[in-house]
């Protein structure tokens, strides 16, 4: 069984580990190296019997030495049998681009490195090719593009990344071709990522169909690259590409790529996506429902979202419920001032009902949102300060909450309060005898101890205070 995403990430982590390891080692030599140190590194690198990790470290250190000996040693090491030595030598030569002659020689090394059998060397070669280009190297972008189109070339993915980083617009037709036709999914994914990076360099009519096609690719690695690239294309000013994505969301044959389509829609700020997001909250795949709810944050002021977010609190999947809490929080933050008393009451009732959930994490999330909801009401209520004081009277433990004691501080305390007002799924705000009898379990805090001493009149008084907030 293959795990392509894991493999890809492990490759990246390997490169990152090497970089961090050698950077840490280099930190010990932050001062300019002495002649003895330089000669030691030269000797280590030139001696094949020295362990590979020591020679790789020597190559890394020599990259900081701006003299001809180091340059020549790295040129030779770029052909070493050890991949770690080759990788550090190829990357280190990116520091030697100060003359045209050196740029030409280093460009040759970078092109050879891009076709190396090892992915780590190819990754380092990509960075060096970009360094040569940025230093004014003549024709390096064209050479990378030619290599990308060469039959049997191993560094297609890294070459595509390099062309993106070089902002080389002439590469777009070739990248489109590779994104569509390459048999190597890594090359297709790299070409798609590069197209997303080049989206703002020229008219995007050529890019839109290519990226939408990639969003339907049979390989998830390519689709993942495509959803990011489409978002970059939209943010670069293409206002039409989102129409294609919306159409894909309603395609009944979208089962393979609907998660990626949902991600693009969720990341978009175009109001045209709202209907699709609402529809997708009812999708059969829970990751799609969750992804659609994530998009609510970008359109939180739309009045259609309130009831959808409330309904999603009851979803059967915990991930979706968590997203629903976040979505409802964003909607309430944006819309609270315009909510009617009935809408506020509906929100409160829905949140209180969710405190009966058997999912402890969900109850905690809901409790925090309840606290924020009450804090919003207190901060806007003409008698908010008085109500805050009375809530503190009900719960002396809140007096120890940090802050000045204003509405927002009470709200902060209240979200913890709601977390302990429910015992075994029984909402104490409506059924006090469960707490009085102790059937709900052991008190979780001083606030829960206080609630167990309440009478029915205390419950009604506290409920009255909450009722005032949502009027």
C-alpha positions in Angstrom: 0.0 0.0 0.0 1.3 3.5 -0.9 0.9 6.6 1.3 1.7 9.4 -1.2 1.0 12.3 1.0 3.0 10.8 3.9 5.9 10.0 1.6 5.8 13.5 0.3 5.8 15.0 3.8 8.6 12.7 4.9 10.7 13.8 2.0 10.2 17.4 3.1 10.9 16.6 6.7 14.2 14.9 5.6 15.3 18.0 3.8 14.2 20.2 6.8 16.0 17.9 9.2 19.2 18.1 7.3 19.0 21.9 7.1 18.3 22.3 10.8 21.0 19.8 11.7 23.6 21.5 9.7 22.4 25.0 10.6 22.8 24.1 14.3 26.3 22.7 13.6 27.1 25.9 11.7 26.0 28.0 14.6 29.0 26.8 16.6 31.2 28.5 13.9 29.4 31.8 13.8 32.7 33.6 13.9 34.8 33.8 10.7 36.6 30.4 10.4 40.3 30.2 10.9 42.7 29.0 8.3 43.1 25.8 10.3 39.4 25.2 10.3 39.1 25.8 6.6 42.0 23.5 5.8 40.4 20.9 8.1 37.1 21.0 6.2 38.9 20.8 2.9 40.8 17.8 4.0 37.7 16.1 5.4 35.8 16.7 2.2 38.6 15.4 0.0 39.1 12.2 2.0 36.7 9.4 1.0 37.4 7.3 4.1 35.9 10.1 6.4 32.3 9.3 7.5 29.7 10.8 5.2 28.0 12.9 7.8 31.4 14.5 8.7 32.1 15.2 5.0 28.6 16.6 4.5 29.2 19.0 7.5 32.5 20.0 5.9 30.7 20.9 2.6 28.2 22.9 4.5 30.9 24.9 6.3 32.9 25.5 3.2 29.8 27.2 1.7 30.5 30.1 4.1 34.1 30.4 2.9 34.3 32.8 0.0 37.5 31.7 -1.6 38.6 29.7 -4.6 39.7 26.7 -2.7 36.2 26.2 -1.2 34.5 26.9 -4.5 36.6 24.3 -6.3 36.2 21.7 -3.5 32.4 22.1 -3.7 32.4 21.8 -7.5 34.1 18.4 -7.0 31.9 17.4 -4.1 28.7 18.0 -6.2 29.6 14.7 -8.0 30.3 12.8 -4.7 28.8 9.3 -4.2 27.2 10.4 -0.9 23.9 12.1 -1.5 24.3 14.2 1.7 27.7 15.5 0.5 26.2 16.2 -3.0 23.2 17.9 -1.5 25.2 20.3 0.7 27.8 20.9 -2.1 25.1 21.8 -4.6 23.3 24.0 -2.1 26.5 25.7 -1.0 27.5 26.6 -4.5 24.5 28.9 -4.6 26.7 31.3 -2.5 29.3 31.5 -5.3 27.5 33.5 -8.0 29.6 36.7 -7.8 31.1 36.4 -11.3 29.7 35.4 -14.7 32.1 32.5 -14.9 31.0 31.2 -11.6 27.4 31.6 -12.4 27.8 29.6 -15.5 29.6 26.8 -13.7 27.1 26.8 -10.8 24.2 26.7 -13.3 25.7 23.6 -14.8 25.9 22.0 -11.4 22.3 23.0 -10.6 21.0 21.6 -13.9 22.8 18.3 -13.2 21.5 18.3 -9.7 17.9 18.7 -10.8 18.3 15.4 -12.7 20.0 13.6 -9.7 18.7 10.3 -8.6 18.0 11.6 -5.1 15.2 13.9 -4.2 17.2 15.7 -1.6 19.9 16.7 -4.1 17.2 17.8 -6.5 15.6 20.0 -3.9 18.9 21.6 -3.2 19.6 22.1 -6.9 16.3 23.9 -7.3 17.3 26.5 -4.7 20.7 26.9 -6.3 19.2 27.4 -9.8 17.0 30.1 -8.3 20.0 31.7 -6.6 21.9 31.8 -10.0 18.8 33.4 -11.6 18.5 36.0 -9.0 22.2 36.8 -9.2 21.7 37.7 -12.9 22.6 34.3 -14.4 21.9 34.4 -18.1 19.6 31.8 -19.6 19.2 29.7 -16.4 15.4 29.9 -16.5 15.4 28.8 -20.1 17.7 25.9 -19.4 15.5 24.7 -16.5 12.5 24.9 -18.8 14.3 22.9 -21.5 15.2 20.3 -18.9 11.6 20.1 -17.7 10.5 19.2 -21.3 13.3 16.7 -21.8 12.3 13.0 -22.0 13.3 11.0 -18.9 14.2 14.1 -16.9 13.9 13.2 -13.2 13.6 16.7 -11.7 10.2 17.8 -13.1 8.7 18.7 -9.8 11.6 20.7 -8.6 12.1 22.3 -12.0 8.5 23.5 -11.9 9.0 24.9 -8.4 12.2 26.7 -9.6 10.3 28.3 -12.6 7.6 29.5 -10.2 10.2 31.1 -7.9 11.9 32.7 -10.9 8.6 34.2 -12.0 9.3 32.9 -15.4 6.1 33.5 -17.4 7.3 31.8 -20.6 7.1 28.5 -18.7 3.3 28.7 -18.4 2.5 26.7 -21.6 4.9 24.0 -20.7 3.6 23.8 -17.1 0.0 23.6 -18.4 1.1 20.7 -20.6 2.8 18.8 -17.7 -0.1 19.5 -15.3 -2.3 17.8 -17.8 -0.3 15.0 -19.4 2.6 14.0 -17.2 2.4 10.4 -16.0 4.2 11.4 -12.8 1.8 12.7 -10.3 4.6 14.6 -8.5 5.4 16.5 -11.7 1.7 17.2 -12.3 1.4 18.5 -8.7 4.6 20.6 -9.0 3.4 22.1 -12.3 0.0 22.9 -10.8 1.6 24.6 -7.8 3.9 26.6 -10.2 0.9 27.7 -12.2 -0.8 29.0 -9.1 2.4 31.0 -8.2 2.5 32.5 -11.7 -1.1 33.4 -11.8 -0.5 37.1 -11.4 2.0 37.5 -14.2 -0.2 37.5 -17.2 -3.8 37.1 -18.5 -5.2 34.1 -16.7 -7.5 32.7 -19.5 -5.0 29.9 -20.1 -4.6 29.0 -16.5 -8.3 28.7 -15.5 -9.2 25.6 -17.5 -5.9 24.0 -16.7 -6.3 24.4 -12.9 -10.0 23.4 -13.0 -9.0 20.3 -14.8 -6.3 19.6 -12.2 -9.0 20.0 -9.5 -10.6 16.9 -11.0 -7.3 14.9 -11.2 -7.5 11.3 -10.1 -4.6 11.8 -7.7 -5.3 13.6 -4.4 -1.8 15.1 -4.4 -2.5 16.9 -7.6 -6.0 17.9 -6.5 -4.5 19.3 -3.3 -2.1 21.4 -5.3 -4.9 22.5 -7.5 -7.2 23.7 -4.8 -4.4 26.0 -3.5 -3.6 27.2 -7.0 -7.2 28.0 -7.8 -7.4 30.1 -4.6 -4.3 31.9 -5.6 -5.7 32.5 -9.1 -8.9 33.9 -7.7 -7.0 36.2 -5.3 -4.8 37.3 -8.2 -7.9 38.9 -9.8 -9.7 36.1 -11.7 -13.3 36.6 -10.7 -14.6 34.0 -13.1 -12.7 30.9 -11.9 -14.9 30.6 -8.9 -17.9 30.1 -11.2 -16.3 26.9 -12.5 -15.7 25.7 -9.0 -19.4 26.4 -8.0 -20.5 24.4 -11.0 -18.2 21.5 -9.9 -19.8 21.6 -6.4 -23.2 20.9 -7.9 -22.0 18.2 -10.3 -23.5 14.8 -9.2 -20.3 13.1 -10.3 -18.0 15.1 -8.0 -17.5 12.4 -5.4 -13.7 12.1 -6.0 -12.9 15.8 -5.8 -15.7 17.4 -3.8 -13.4 17.8 -0.7 -11.0 19.9 -2.8 -13.9 21.9 -4.3 -15.2 22.6 -0.9 -11.8 23.9 0.3 -11.7 26.4 -2.6 -15.2 27.5 -1.8 -14.5 27.8 1.9 -11.4 29.9 1.2 -13.2 32.3 -1.2 -14.6 35.6 -0.1 -16.9 35.8 -3.1 -20.5 36.0 -2.0 -21.5 33.8 -4.9 -20.2 30.7 -3.0 -22.5 31.1 0.0 -25.4 29.0 -1.5 -22.9 26.2 -2.4 -21.5 26.3 1.2 -24.9 26.1 2.7 -25.8 23.2 0.4 -22.6 21.3 1.2 -23.3 21.4 5.0 -25.9 18.7 4.1 -23.4 16.5 2.1 -23.1 12.8 3.0 -19.3 13.1 3.6 -18.6 14.6 7.0 -15.3 16.2 5.8 -17.3 18.1 3.2 -19.8 19.3 5.8 -17.0 20.4 8.1 -15.1 22.1 5.3 -18.2 24.0 4.2 -18.8 25.3 7.8 -15.2 26.5 7.8 -16.1 28.8 5.0 -18.8 30.6 7.1 -16.1 32.8 8.7 -15.6 34.6 5.4 -19.3 35.4 5.1 -20.3 35.7 8.7 -22.6 38.7 8.2 -24.9 36.8 5.8 -28.2 36.3 7.6 -28.8 32.9 5.9 -25.9 31.3 7.9 -27.3 31.6 11.4 -29.9 28.8 11.2 -27.6 26.6 9.2 -24.9 26.9 11.9 -27.4 26.2 14.6 -28.6 23.1 12.9 -25.1 21.8 12.3 -24.5 21.7 16.1 -26.5 18.5 16.1 -24.4 16.8 13.4 -23.5 13.1 14.1 -19.8 13.8 13.6 -17.7 15.5 16.3 -15.5 17.3 13.7 -18.5 18.8 12.1 -20.0 19.9 15.5 -16.7 21.5 16.4 -16.7 23.5 13.1 -20.4 24.4 13.7 -19.5 26.0 17.0 -16.7 28.0 15.4 -19.1 29.0 12.5 -21.8 30.0 14.9 -19.3 32.0 16.9 -18.2 33.9 13.8 -21.8 34.5 12.8 -22.8 35.8 16.2 -19.8 38.1 16.4 -20.7 39.6 13.0 -24.5 39.7 13.5 -25.3 40.1 17.2 -26.3 43.7 17.0 -28.9 43.0 14.4 -30.4 39.9 15.9 -34.0 40.0 17.1 -35.0 38.9 20.6 -36.4 35.7 19.1 -33.2 34.9 17.2 -31.2 35.5 20.4 -33.5 33.2 22.3 -33.2 30.5 19.6 -29.4 30.7 19.8 -29.5 30.4 23.6 -31.9 27.5 23.6 -29.9 25.7 21.0 -26.6 26.1 22.9 -28.2 25.1 26.2 -29.7 22.0 24.5 -26.2 21.0 23.3 -24.9 21.0 26.8 -26.8 17.7 27.2 -24.4 16.2 24.6 -22.5 13.1 25.7 -19.4 14.6 23.9 -17.4 16.3 26.6 -15.3 18.3 24.1 -18.4 19.5 22.4 -19.9 20.6 25.7 -16.7 22.5 26.6 -16.8 24.2 23.2 -20.5 25.1 23.6 -19.9 26.4 27.1 -17.2 28.7 25.9 -19.5 30.0 23.1 -22.3 30.5 25.6 -19.9 32.6 27.7 -19.0 34.7 24.7 -22.7 35.0 23.7 -23.6 36.3 27.1 -20.6 38.6 27.2 -21.8 40.1 23.9 -25.3 40.6 25.4 -23.9 42.2 28.6 -21.7 44.6 26.7 -24.6 45.9 24.6 -27.4 45.8 27.3 -28.2 49.2 28.9 -28.2 47.5 32.3 -25.3 45.3 31.5 -23.2 46.4 34.4 -26.0 45.8 36.9 -26.8 42.4 35.5 -23.1 41.5 35.6 -23.0 42.4 39.3 -26.1 40.3 40.0 -24.6 37.3 38.2 -21.5 37.7 40.4 -23.8 37.7 43.4 -25.2 34.4 42.3 -21.7 33.0 41.9 -19.2 34.5 44.3 -16.5 32.4 42.7 -16.7 34.6 39.7 -15.5 37.5 41.8 -12.0 36.0 41.6 -12.1 36.1 37.8 -9.3 38.3 36.4 -10.1 41.8 35.1 -12.1 44.8 36.2 -15.4 42.9 36.6 -17.1 44.4 33.6 -19.4 42.5 31.2 -16.6 40.9 29.2 -14.9 39.6 32.4 -18.2 38.1 33.6 -18.6 36.5 30.2 -15.2 35.0 30.5 -16.1 33.6 33.8 -19.5 32.5 32.7 -18.2 30.2 30.0 -16.5 28.2 32.6 -19.6 28.4 34.7 -21.7 26.8 32.0 -19.1 24.1 31.7 -19.9 23.0 35.2 -23.7 23.8 35.3 -24.5 20.5 33.6 -24.0 17.2 35.4 -24.2 13.9 33.5 -25.9 15.7 30.6 -28.7 17.2 32.8 -29.1 21.0 32.2 -29.2 22.5 35.7 -30.7 25.7 34.4 -34.0 23.9 33.8 -33.8 20.8 36.1 -32.4 21.9 39.5 -33.4 18.8 41.4 -30.6 16.8 39.7 -28.0 19.0 41.2 -29.7 19.2 44.6 -29.9 15.5 44.8 -26.3 15.1 43.8 -27.2 12.7 41.1 -25.2 14.7 38.6 -21.8 13.7 40.0 -19.1 15.3 42.1 -18.8 19.1 41.9 -16.2 20.2 39.4 -15.4 23.6 40.8 -16.5 26.2 43.4 -19.2 27.3 40.9 -20.6 23.8 40.8 -20.6 23.7 44.6 -22.6 27.0 44.7 -25.2 25.7 42.2 -25.9 22.7 44.3 -26.9 25.0 47.1 -29.5 26.8 44.9 -33.2 26.7 45.5 -35.8 26.8 42.8 -36.1 30.5 43.4 -32.4 30.9 42.8 -32.7 29.1 39.5 -35.6 31.3 38.4 -33.7 34.4 39.4 -30.6 33.4 37.4 -32.8 32.4 34.5 -34.4 35.8 34.6 -31.0 37.4 34.4 -30.1 35.4 31.3 -33.5 36.2 29.8 -32.8 39.9 30.2 -29.6 39.6 28.3 -31.2 38.0 25.2 -34.1 40.5 25.0 
